[in-house]
Amino acid sequence: MAGFIGKERHSVDEKGRLMIPARFRRKFEPVVSEPVEVLYILKAPDRSIELYEPFIWAGMRKSISGLSDFNPEERLLKTLMYESLETVELDRHGRVPLSREFLEHAGITKDVVIIGADTKMIIWEPERLFSLLQESAGRFASLAGRYF
């Protein structure tokens, strides 16, 4: 239901805070009429950072909780997911703090590109995103053909 769509360039300030674009903040789903104050932040395997609203993460948490602690692969996946996850508080100015660990993971020093990907926001260091897009430019048609 979130419907984050679009791409914006922003900067991380000297304290490591990232301003969430106003058009994305307007899409936040209030829980029982309360504004969103906490977001879930995940270090993605592709070296980006993903931000999730609580109601979206609740569905993912349910899936992860269903994994068995007695199956080594499922337990490993749980560990990898939760090792890469934090919560961040949205301040009254619409900013979230990004820890040094998350900034280093994504290679972010100042500028970022925030991509609205429907149910999440994906944060990229601009040069890493550009490189990914350049390397993958010829794959769009084959990927779309495979999945659509």
C-alpha positions as CSV (number, residue, x, y, z in Angstrom):
1,M,0.0,0.0,0.0
2,A,2.9,2.4,0.4
3,G,3.4,3.3,-3.3
4,F,6.8,4.9,-3.1
5,I,7.6,5.7,-6.8
6,G,10.2,8.0,-8.2
7,K,13.9,8.9,-7.7
8,E,15.4,11.8,-5.8
9,R,18.9,13.0,-5.0
10,H,19.6,14.1,-1.5
11,S,22.6,14.5,0.8
12,V,23.5,13.1,4.2
13,D,24.3,15.9,6.6
14,E,27.5,16.1,8.8
15,K,25.7,14.1,11.5
16,G,24.8,11.3,9.2
17,R,21.1,12.2,8.9
18,L,19.2,11.7,5.7
19,M,16.1,13.7,4.8
20,I,13.3,11.5,3.6
21,P,11.7,13.2,0.5
22,A,8.4,14.9,1.4
23,R,6.6,13.0,-1.4
24,F,7.7,9.7,0.2
25,R,6.8,10.9,3.8
26,R,3.3,11.7,2.6
27,K,2.9,8.0,1.6
28,F,3.7,6.7,5.1
29,E,0.9,4.6,6.4
30,P,-0.3,5.8,9.8
31,V,-0.8,3.0,12.3
32,V,-4.1,3.7,14.2
33,S,-3.9,7.3,13.2
34,E,-0.4,7.7,14.7
35,P,2.3,9.1,12.4
36,V,5.2,6.8,11.4
37,E,8.0,7.5,13.8
38,V,10.2,4.4,13.3
39,L,11.5,2.9,10.1
40,Y,13.3,-0.4,9.6
41,I,16.6,-0.1,7.8
42,L,18.4,-3.0,6.2
43,K,21.9,-3.4,4.7
44,A,21.0,-5.1,1.3
45,P,23.4,-7.6,-0.2
46,D,23.9,-5.4,-3.3
47,R,25.5,-2.7,-1.1
48,S,22.5,-0.5,-1.0
49,I,20.3,0.4,2.1
50,E,16.6,-0.3,2.2
51,L,14.0,1.5,4.3
52,Y,10.7,-0.1,5.3
53,E,7.7,1.2,7.1
54,P,6.6,-0.8,10.2
55,F,3.5,-2.3,8.6
56,I,5.6,-3.6,5.6
57,W,8.3,-5.0,7.9
58,A,5.7,-6.7,10.0
59,G,4.9,-9.0,7.0
60,M,8.5,-9.7,6.5
61,R,9.0,-10.4,10.2
62,K,6.2,-12.9,10.1
63,S,7.9,-14.7,7.2
64,I,11.3,-14.7,9.0
65,S,9.7,-15.9,12.2
66,G,8.3,-18.9,10.4
67,L,11.8,-20.1,9.6
68,S,13.1,-22.9,11.8
69,D,15.9,-22.4,14.2
70,F,16.7,-26.1,13.8
71,N,17.3,-26.0,10.0
72,P,20.8,-24.7,9.5
73,E,20.1,-22.7,6.3
74,E,16.9,-21.1,7.7
75,R,18.8,-20.2,10.9
76,L,21.6,-18.7,8.9
77,L,19.1,-16.6,6.9
78,K,17.6,-15.3,10.1
79,T,21.0,-14.4,11.4
80,L,22.0,-12.7,8.2
81,M,18.7,-10.7,8.1
82,Y,18.7,-9.6,11.7
83,E,22.5,-8.8,11.7
84,S,21.8,-6.4,8.8
85,L,18.7,-4.7,10.4
86,E,18.2,-1.7,12.6
87,T,15.4,0.6,13.5
88,V,15.8,4.4,13.0
89,E,13.6,7.2,14.4
90,L,12.2,9.7,12.0
91,D,12.7,13.2,13.6
92,R,10.2,16.0,13.3
93,H,12.1,17.4,10.2
94,G,11.7,14.1,8.3
95,R,15.3,12.9,8.8
96,V,16.6,9.5,9.8
97,P,20.1,8.9,11.3
98,L,22.3,6.5,9.4
99,S,25.0,4.8,11.4
100,R,28.6,4.7,10.3
101,E,28.2,0.9,9.7
102,F,25.3,1.5,7.3
103,L,27.1,4.4,5.6
104,E,30.2,2.4,5.1
105,H,28.2,-0.6,3.8
106,A,26.7,1.5,1.1
107,G,29.9,3.6,0.4
108,I,28.0,6.8,1.2
109,T,30.0,9.9,2.2
110,K,27.5,12.7,1.3
111,D,25.2,12.4,-1.8
112,V,22.6,9.6,-2.2
113,V,19.9,8.6,-4.6
114,I,16.7,7.5,-3.1
115,I,14.6,5.2,-5.3
116,G,11.0,4.6,-4.4
117,A,10.4,0.9,-5.0
118,D,6.7,0.7,-4.1
119,T,6.9,-0.9,-0.6
120,K,10.4,0.3,0.3
121,M,12.9,3.0,-0.4
122,I,16.3,2.0,-1.7
123,I,19.3,4.3,-0.9
124,W,22.3,4.2,-3.2
125,E,25.6,6.0,-3.4
126,P,25.2,7.7,-6.8
127,E,28.3,6.3,-8.4
128,R,27.5,2.7,-7.3
129,L,24.0,3.1,-8.7
130,F,25.4,4.5,-12.0
131,S,27.8,1.6,-12.3
132,L,25.1,-1.0,-11.6
133,L,22.8,0.6,-14.2
134,Q,25.7,0.8,-16.8
135,E,26.7,-2.9,-16.2
136,S,23.1,-4.1,-16.3
137,A,21.7,-1.9,-19.1
138,G,21.5,-4.7,-21.6
139,R,19.7,-7.1,-19.2
140,F,16.4,-5.2,-18.8
141,A,14.6,-6.8,-21.7
142,S,15.7,-10.4,-20.8
143,L,14.8,-9.9,-17.1
144,A,11.4,-8.3,-17.9
145,G,10.7,-11.2,-20.3
146,R,11.6,-13.8,-17.7
147,Y,9.4,-12.3,-15.0
148,F,6.5,-10.6,-16.8
